[in-house]
Amino acid sequence: NKMPYAPSRQTALYAGGNHQAPHRMNDVWEYHLASNTWRLLYHPDGGNAGKHKAAYFLTSRTLVRHPDTKLTPRQLKQIADYKTWWLKHVTLKDGHIATTNGGPIMPVHTWDAFTFDQQSQKLLWGMGVNPAAQPTTHARFTNQSVATVKQKLDPNYTPMWMFDPKTRKWSHYKTSNKRAPLRGMGATMAYLPDIKKTLWYVAAQNVSPHAYEMYLFDSAADTWTPLKPNNARPLSTLVLKDKVAPASELQSAYAPKHNTLLAVLKHDTFAYNLTTNTWSKLNTDPTIYAHDAHSIFAYDSHADVFLLAFPPNGRGKQLRLAAFSLKTKKWTHLKPKGPPIPQTKFGSYIGYYDPTHNALFIQGRYVKTPFLYRHKKGNPAPTSPKK
């Protein structure tokens, strides 16, 4: 549900896959608030691959681990349909497996690992796990051995993907430099404009071995610098024992004014101070519930507060608004004037803070009318709206 803002375009970008099977597409959209316009930047290459999710797990996991598994007629048809789709829309060239137009295959959630890098002018998606681009599946469907397919793969390709909104093209990020492993689900990425680098953070127990990573990525130099906060205390200790750093499925937003990344996860609020290189827990508030699939979290640079739109029980349809101040280290529940946030009957919400127009944008899925919230009156310095 995260929409990274692209200052140079004055738009917010959106992409990502569904948790269940219905929607697994690599389409990319952007929203322009000044004209209230959505624009499709990348048509879904191969259409919706979500219907092949069951066959993907069969070919990449079940039959790999247990090749003698007896398949039902339904499963055999699922694999046959998946093979037809795969041979039409997937290719192995230039050392990696991708769609014929060079996009990711059957992408999953963005989680919060989704940001716009202002140096490269590209959308970064540190997927952490990249499904469906499996050498086992490709070998099965192209009548090759897995060893043969793996020989054709370039090990410098990573789980991260990048999208250039100007050229409207995906690129599979690769590097021969030492980098973050980019493992684990439920990570976060945040661009830090004051130092022109992107922060990658994951503390996930949903992979084996567990993933604990914290890096700064410089897209211009193509370098990954490991961060060792709190006097190089292990990140796993900070998360599990000290409980001063967030676990997986967090949401984060950065305040350049304070050199601070704020992270929220359920009832807890954490802060990473870039200047002191320290994580700390600032607040636990049972009336707040932040979840990267159900709430919207952003930094309001005009009011200098962090805004959270969230359902009270974590999964409800009616959103509430709250603001967090680094000065008081407390949440304030908001009762904005005007109409309530349009309620969605299905799915969740997407949103972002637009610094050009000083407004928090919220769009419910299957709801035509977007909602805008302005915490502090007045606008930043006017800029020329993009046509």
Summary of the structure (lengths in Angstrom):
residues: 387
radius of gyration: 21.3
end to end distance: 25.4
largest distance: 66.9
contacts: 1237
relative contact order: 0.11
helix: 16%
strand: 36%
